[in-house]
Amino acid sequence: MWRWLHPYAKPEATYRLNQKLLPWFAVPGILLLVIGMVWALLFAPADYQQGESYRIIFVHVPAAFWSMGFYMGMAIAALSAVVWQIRTAEWAILAIAPIGAVLTFISLFTGAVWGKPMWGTWWEWDARLTAQLILFFLYLGVLALYAAFEDERTGAKAAGILTLIGTVNIPIIHYSVYWWNTLHQQSTISKAITRLEKPSMAPEMLWPLVVCIFAFMLVASALVLLRLNNEILKREVRRPWAQAELLEEKH
Amino acid sequence: MNPRRKKRLTITLSIVGAVAIATGLMLYALSQNIDLFYTPTEIVEGKGAEKTLPEIGQRLRVGGLVVPGSVVRNDESLYVAFHLVGSGEAEVIVEYEGVLPDLFREGQGIVAQGTLVEPNRIVATEVLARHDEEYMPPGLAKELKGIEHVPPSQQKYNNAGNGGAL
């Protein structure tokens, strides 16, 4: 059943697949990002309670959403790397981690900027905020551990195990606002999806938010594909196929 | 799956499982300490299964809704006092001297940090506003909930002290 996956253990096959996939992520991603941002910032109505300040949600929620989503992607790569010892999966960890770290940083930063005018504070050690900060450190830790060994494959193994252990944090981030009293409000979108309730956001605000969430996913995925191809080329630079590829790009 | 991979898979999954269980137990044991604030009911009736009451003089945070009509202001200073209610009946009084966040109004969720001076009275050093996960345009909010929220920059004050009635 998994036989169709086998060719991609070979770096060249993964490289070719990534080349083919890249435009399908990059082009709609950039388009949707422009549409979503213009819609959200210029056309969506202001909020009854927070006025114009609420618009930071259109960056904050997509970034926070995919900071967790890409972590799960990294965990799948880590599991393949640790159990099947596939080199492309090891490089995928390295390709995803900085993108995830940036998404996490964006969510923390926009959260602080949003928190100051609305809550009255930049930062509060509440469960949601703290768990998200731990996610940021996990991403940085994975990157640091990867680079900390003389032998790269040992580093990849260690980083993979840290990634897998870190998945414990993901449900904690998500459920923190339900399990404990927090300053952070409960979720708007996942409540509507998982409990099939009517979303607690007016449709003319919800749609641009959905567009932004998709746009962030596509753009971040395109960046991961680019990074992964760079990692592959860097390590396969002596192979004939990589040489041919680089020569072709020069001309 | 070959036996070596199977072994690695088992080891990896059991490590992750063990860490998950350990973290779960730790968070369960600490759950009362992870709460950011007491609710008014927890201050009046006690918190947790043992109904432990917070001690007088204890520094704590309390979170709840500002009871409509309970906000008292001082004309000469920034002093403000109001009642806070949670999901239950119990109310506590919060006194505060300082600048309130923009979202502060009657019926709003807030979190106050301060010292418990009487069993149901807190002198706050910081008041933060909470907001819920509902977002809607002003017109819809007025229609649905009868709320008309006026940003503080546009609020009309009769004099420097009278803002509570808005």
Contacts between the chains, C-beta under 8 A, distances in Angstrom:
chain1	res1	chain2	res2	distance
A	45	B	137	3.6
A	45	B	138	7.7
A	46	B	137	6.7
A	46	B	138	6.9
A	47	B	135	5.3
A	47	B	136	7.0
A	47	B	137	7.3
A	47	B	138	7.8
A	48	B	136	5.6
A	48	B	137	6.5
A	48	B	138	4.4
A	48	B	140	7.2
A	48	B	141	3.3
A	48	B	142	7.5
A	48	B	147	6.4
A	48	B	149	5.6
A	49	B	103	6.8
A	49	B	131	6.0
A	49	B	141	7.4
A	49	B	147	7.8
A	49	B	149	5.2
A	50	B	103	7.3
A	50	B	131	6.5
A	50	B	135	7.9
A	51	B	151	5.6
A	54	B	135	6.1
A	57	B	135	7.4
A	79	B	12	6.9
A	82	B	8	6.4
A	82	B	12	5.4
A	83	B	5	5.5
A	83	B	8	4.8
A	83	B	9	4.7
A	83	B	12	6.3
A	84	B	5	6.2
A	117	B	101	8.0
A	117	B	102	6.3
A	118	B	101	7.2
A	118	B	102	7.3
A	118	B	103	5.9
A	118	B	129	6.4
A	118	B	131	6.1
A	119	B	101	6.5
A	119	B	103	7.8
A	119	B	128	4.8
A	119	B	129	5.6
A	119	B	130	7.0
A	119	B	131	7.9
A	120	B	100	7.9
A	120	B	101	3.5
A	120	B	126	7.7
A	120	B	127	7.0
A	120	B	128	4.6
A	120	B	129	5.9
A	121	B	126	7.7
A	121	B	128	5.5
A	124	B	36	7.0
A	124	B	128	7.0
A	125	B	36	7.8
A	126	B	36	4.4
A	127	B	34	5.3
A	127	B	36	7.1
A	161	B	12	7.2
A	161	B	15	7.2
A	164	B	12	6.2
A	164	B	15	7.5
A	164	B	16	5.2
A	165	B	15	6.9
A	165	B	16	6.1
A	165	B	19	5.1
A	167	B	16	6.8
A	168	B	16	7.2
A	168	B	19	5.6
A	168	B	20	4.8
A	168	B	23	5.1
A	172	B	23	7.5
A	172	B	27	7.2
A	179	B	27	7.8
A	179	B	31	7.2
A	179	B	34	7.8
A	180	B	31	6.9
A	180	B	34	4.8
A	180	B	35	5.0
A	180	B	36	7.0
A	181	B	35	4.3
A	181	B	36	5.1
A	181	B	37	5.3
A	181	B	39	7.1
A	181	B	63	6.0
A	182	B	36	5.4
A	183	B	36	5.7
A	183	B	63	8.0
A	183	B	111	5.7
A	183	B	128	6.3
A	183	B	130	6.1
A	185	B	130	6.7
A	185	B	131	5.9
A	185	B	132	5.4
A	185	B	133	4.6
A	186	B	132	7.5
A	186	B	133	4.9
A	187	B	133	6.3
A	188	B	133	4.4
A	188	B	134	7.8
A	188	B	135	6.9
A	191	B	133	7.3
A	200	B	132	7.7
A	200	B	133	5.4
A	200	B	134	4.5
A	200	B	135	7.3
A	201	B	133	7.9
A	201	B	134	7.1
A	201	B	135	4.4
A	201	B	136	7.1
A	202	B	135	6.5
A	202	B	136	4.2
A	202	B	137	5.9
A	202	B	140	5.8
A	204	B	137	7.1
A	205	B	135	5.3
A	205	B	136	7.4
A	205	B	137	7.6
